[in-house]
Amino acid sequence: MYTDKYEVRKYVEKTIGAKYLNHVIGLYDSFQEIDFDSLPDAFALKATHGSSYNIIVTDKEKLDRKAAKDLIIFLIPSGIYFLSDTAMMVLIMMWNQKMERN
């Protein structure tokens, strides 16, 4: 069972192909490492562990960085990632309007 959004990418690429994966912008050990100025206008900010731990940013100028940081810091001790061999990390992926669910 895969619980790590980054680690599962290897399996998906090997099994059905890389064309089904979003482009990874960065993988960070902490929120403080993220250079928001270098990010595109839209992106997905995710904890690598668990489910539904996503912040979808459609306009980075409107992102409440403090709220995003507080959420990521809250998620770190959730314990879900202990099902994986890797510690929780912050994953940033490309995002566009076509990816949003209706």
C-alpha positions in Angstrom: 0.0 0.0 0.0 1.4 3.4 -1.0 0.8 6.3 1.3 3.5 8.6 0.0 2.5 10.8 -3.0 6.0 11.2 -4.1 7.2 7.6 -3.7 4.2 6.2 -5.5 5.2 8.1 -8.6 7.9 5.5 -9.3 5.3 2.8 -9.3 2.9 4.7 -11.6 5.7 5.5 -14.0 6.8 1.9 -14.2 3.3 0.5 -14.4 1.4 2.8 -16.7 3.8 5.5 -17.7 5.0 9.0 -16.8 2.3 10.7 -19.0 -0.2 10.1 -16.1 1.9 12.1 -13.6 1.8 15.8 -12.9 5.1 17.7 -13.2 6.8 18.0 -9.8 8.0 21.5 -9.2 9.8 20.7 -5.9 10.1 18.5 -2.9 10.9 20.1 0.4 11.8 18.9 3.9 10.1 21.9 5.4 7.7 24.7 4.5 10.5 27.3 5.2 12.5 25.9 2.2 9.9 26.9 -0.3 10.7 29.9 -2.5 7.2 31.1 -3.3 8.5 33.9 -5.6 9.9 31.2 -8.0 6.7 29.2 -8.2 4.3 29.5 -11.1 0.9 31.4 -10.6 -0.9 28.1 -10.0 0.3 25.0 -8.2 -0.7 22.3 -5.8 0.9 22.3 -2.4 0.7 18.8 -0.8 1.9 16.8 2.1 3.4 13.7 0.7 1.6 11.4 3.2 -2.1 10.8 3.8 -5.1 11.8 1.9 -6.8 15.1 1.2 -3.9 17.1 2.5 -3.8 19.5 -0.5 -3.8 23.2 -0.9 -4.8 24.1 -4.5 -3.4 27.5 -5.4 -5.0 29.0 -8.5 -3.5 32.4 -7.9 -0.3 32.6 -5.8 -0.9 36.3 -5.1 -4.0 35.4 -3.2 -2.4 32.5 -1.2 -2.5 33.0 2.6 1.0 31.8 3.3 0.6 31.8 7.0 -2.6 29.7 6.8 -0.8 27.3 4.4 2.2 27.1 6.7 0.0 26.4 9.7 -1.8 23.6 7.9 1.4 22.0 6.8 2.9 22.2 10.3 -0.4 20.7 11.7 -0.1 17.8 9.2 3.5 16.8 10.1 2.7 15.0 13.3 -0.5 13.3 12.0 1.2 9.9 12.1 -0.3 8.7 8.8 3.1 8.7 7.2 4.4 6.1 9.6 2.8 3.6 7.2 5.6 4.6 4.8 9.3 4.4 5.2 9.7 8.0 4.4 9.0 11.1 6.5 6.5 13.7 5.5 7.7 16.2 3.0 6.1 19.1 1.1 5.4 18.4 -2.5 4.6 21.1 -5.1 3.1 20.1 -8.4 1.9 21.9 -11.5 -1.8 22.7 -11.4 -4.2 24.1 -14.0 -8.0 24.8 -14.2 -8.5 21.6 -16.3 -7.5 19.6 -13.3 -10.2 21.0 -11.0 -13.1 18.7 -10.2 -16.6 19.9 -11.0 
